[in-house]
Amino acid sequence: MLALTHQLESRLQNVSYLFGPLTPDGALPIQFGDRSGGPRFTLMLDSGRLRDAGYCESQVAQIRQLLKR
């Protein structure tokens, strides 16, 4: 989770996010949206892959793409 948090902070400064509780199957929900308002989205992350920098980068890219809509 630390790798993802670092990437969120460094690459998406205008995005607010909130992590939810870990689910029994290992998913970690993250709710995010633009700080200036607008819709908020929720992604379910694979907590077992959060140490993988490539996985974290792909999730940051997905967040960026969703916020462009």
N, C-alpha and C positions, 0 to 999 in steps of 0.2 A: 504494500500500500504506500510505502514511503516513496518508491520510484514514481508511482502515478501522481501522488501529491506534489512532488517536486516538478514534474512535467506540467501539471495544471498551473501551478504558481508561476512558472517561468514562461510558459507559452500562451496562456489564456488569462491575462491579467484582468480583462473586463468581464470575466465569467465568475459568478458565484456558484458554489457547490456545497452539497451537504451529503455526507455518507450516512446511510442507514445501518441498521443492525445486520450482522451476518446471518444468513438463513441456514436452516438445517442442512441443505444440500451444498453449502459452500459458496453461494452467490452473495455478492456484496452490492446492494443498491446504491447508486449515486444519483442524486437529483441535481440538475444544473440549469442555469439560465443566464441570460445577459444581465449584468448589473443594472442596466438602464430600464429594465422591465421586459415585458413580452412573455411569451410562453416559456414554461419550464418543462424539462424532459427528465425521464428517469431511464438509466441504463442499469442492467444487471450484469455485474462484472464477475468473472471467474476468479475467485480469491486465490486459487492455487497458481495462477499465472501472473500475479501482481509483481513478482520479482523479475519478470521477463521484460526487459526494456522495450523490445519490439512490440509486445502485446500492449504495453502502456502507451507507446507511441501511436499504435493503431486506434486505441480508444480516444486519445486526444484528437486525432484526425476525425474520428466519427463525431465527437462532440462539436468540433468546429463546423463540420458539414451540416449537422442538424440545426445549428444556430443560424446558418446562412439562409435557411428556408423561410 
